[in-house]
Amino acid sequence: MKRRRGRRWLQYNLRTLLVLVTLVGAGAGYYAAQTRDYYAEQEAIAQLPFQVVAPSKQPRIYC
């Protein structure tokens, strides 16, 4: 009896692996840059000599 060898499930070539690693790395780098910018902004706001208040979502009613 001949043993039939089928294609393995997770068999990728090197190019696919390099593209995948590049895309994941680019995504992680973008996320890290956005997070770093956000925390830098929050630190700058915290050092202001006055309190920053976010505008309320409810309209003000003047009587």
Backbone bond lengths (Angstrom), bond angles and torsions (degrees), N, CA, C in turn:
res aa  C-N    CA-C-N  psi(-1)  N-CA   C-N-CA  omega(-1)  CA-C   N-CA-C  phi
1 M - - - 1.444 - - 1.522 110.34 -
2 K 1.288 114.22 130.23 1.453 118.27 175.70 1.518 109.60 -83.28
3 R 1.323 113.87 139.44 1.461 118.54 177.49 1.529 108.24 -91.56
4 R 1.302 115.74 123.37 1.453 120.61 -177.66 1.521 109.52 -87.76
5 R 1.324 115.44 124.94 1.462 119.94 179.85 1.521 108.62 -100.62
6 G 1.301 115.45 115.14 1.456 119.85 177.94 1.525 110.38 -91.27
7 R 1.304 116.05 169.07 1.460 120.79 178.96 1.526 108.62 -70.28
8 R 1.316 115.32 136.40 1.466 119.85 179.45 1.517 109.73 -69.38
9 W 1.310 116.42 153.25 1.460 121.82 -175.97 1.524 112.05 -64.91
10 L 1.301 117.54 -58.00 1.459 121.01 -173.82 1.519 110.66 -102.01
11 Q 1.293 115.23 66.87 1.455 119.64 -179.33 1.524 107.93 -114.94
12 Y 1.350 115.36 105.32 1.458 121.60 -178.34 1.520 108.74 -116.90
13 N 1.326 115.50 157.39 1.452 117.24 176.70 1.535 109.69 -91.14
14 L 1.292 116.13 172.62 1.450 121.67 -174.80 1.527 111.77 -66.88
15 R 1.307 117.72 -36.39 1.466 121.51 179.70 1.534 110.78 -60.98
16 T 1.318 117.52 -43.12 1.455 121.45 179.01 1.526 110.53 -62.71
17 L 1.308 116.50 -41.84 1.460 120.48 178.55 1.523 111.38 -63.57
18 L 1.334 118.00 -42.82 1.460 121.21 179.54 1.522 111.63 -65.76
19 V 1.317 117.61 -39.98 1.468 120.71 177.79 1.524 110.36 -65.04
20 L 1.307 117.03 -43.20 1.461 121.04 179.28 1.521 111.56 -62.50
21 V 1.328 117.08 -45.57 1.466 121.02 179.38 1.528 110.31 -63.96
22 T 1.332 118.05 -38.75 1.464 121.83 178.46 1.522 110.97 -64.47
23 L 1.320 117.60 -44.45 1.465 120.63 -179.98 1.523 111.92 -65.88
24 V 1.312 117.34 -42.09 1.461 120.61 178.37 1.525 110.39 -65.29
25 G 1.323 117.20 -40.84 1.459 121.21 178.34 1.521 112.03 -65.12
26 A 1.329 117.55 -40.54 1.463 120.94 178.09 1.529 110.78 -65.27
27 G 1.306 116.40 -41.09 1.467 120.14 177.62 1.517 111.98 -64.81
28 A 1.302 116.71 -42.51 1.463 120.58 178.86 1.530 111.02 -66.71
29 G 1.327 117.27 -37.51 1.457 120.68 177.28 1.512 112.09 -65.68
30 Y 1.330 117.08 -41.35 1.467 120.94 177.68 1.528 110.22 -63.21
31 Y 1.316 117.01 -44.88 1.465 121.33 179.26 1.522 110.71 -61.82
32 A 1.320 117.65 -42.51 1.471 121.31 179.99 1.525 110.79 -64.89
33 A 1.322 117.81 -39.88 1.466 120.99 179.27 1.524 110.67 -65.60
34 Q 1.319 117.03 -42.69 1.464 120.23 179.05 1.520 111.09 -64.77
35 T 1.312 116.87 -41.35 1.461 121.34 179.63 1.522 110.65 -65.96
36 R 1.328 117.13 -42.72 1.463 121.01 178.95 1.518 110.71 -62.28
37 D 1.337 118.10 -42.67 1.459 121.66 178.21 1.527 111.50 -63.77
38 Y 1.308 116.88 -40.45 1.463 120.99 179.66 1.523 110.80 -62.27
39 Y 1.326 116.65 -46.78 1.462 119.16 -179.14 1.527 111.98 -69.04
40 A 1.327 117.27 -31.27 1.465 120.03 175.75 1.528 110.03 -66.53
41 E 1.318 117.93 -40.39 1.460 121.59 176.71 1.522 111.01 -64.63
42 Q 1.314 116.73 -42.55 1.461 119.80 179.98 1.528 110.91 -64.31
43 E 1.311 117.35 -38.11 1.467 121.29 178.26 1.527 110.38 -66.57
44 A 1.337 116.87 -40.61 1.465 120.51 178.76 1.531 110.68 -65.26
45 I 1.302 117.34 -39.43 1.468 121.04 178.20 1.521 110.22 -65.88
46 A 1.324 116.89 -38.87 1.465 120.62 -179.07 1.531 111.80 -66.01
47 Q 1.328 117.68 -25.56 1.457 120.78 -178.34 1.525 113.46 -89.81
48 L 1.325 117.74 -0.55 1.462 119.99 178.50 1.526 109.75 -68.04
49 P 1.352 117.63 147.55 1.463 119.99 -177.53 1.526 113.48 -76.49
50 F 1.290 118.66 -2.00 1.459 121.82 178.17 1.513 108.61 -131.36
51 Q 1.329 115.16 166.19 1.455 119.86 -176.54 1.524 109.64 -88.77
52 V 1.302 116.13 131.77 1.460 121.62 177.84 1.514 107.38 -94.00
53 V 1.328 115.19 123.23 1.462 120.54 -178.98 1.519 108.07 -113.79
54 A 1.295 114.80 129.17 1.464 119.50 177.86 1.517 108.62 -71.73
55 P 1.319 117.67 143.07 1.466 119.40 179.43 1.520 110.62 -64.35
56 S 1.321 115.01 142.10 1.462 118.38 179.92 1.506 110.19 -75.71
57 K 1.290 116.43 154.17 1.457 121.05 -178.52 1.515 111.39 -84.91
58 Q 1.325 117.11 -14.33 1.444 120.29 179.39 1.523 109.71 -88.84
59 P 1.319 117.33 138.02 1.468 119.21 178.48 1.530 110.68 -68.94
60 R 1.310 115.47 145.14 1.460 119.73 177.81 1.532 108.87 -82.64
61 I 1.291 115.60 136.30 1.459 121.17 178.57 1.516 107.22 -114.07
62 Y 1.334 116.40 119.95 1.443 121.88 178.74 1.519 108.55 -102.44
63 C 1.326 116.47 125.04 1.472 120.48 179.17 1.512 110.64 -102.80
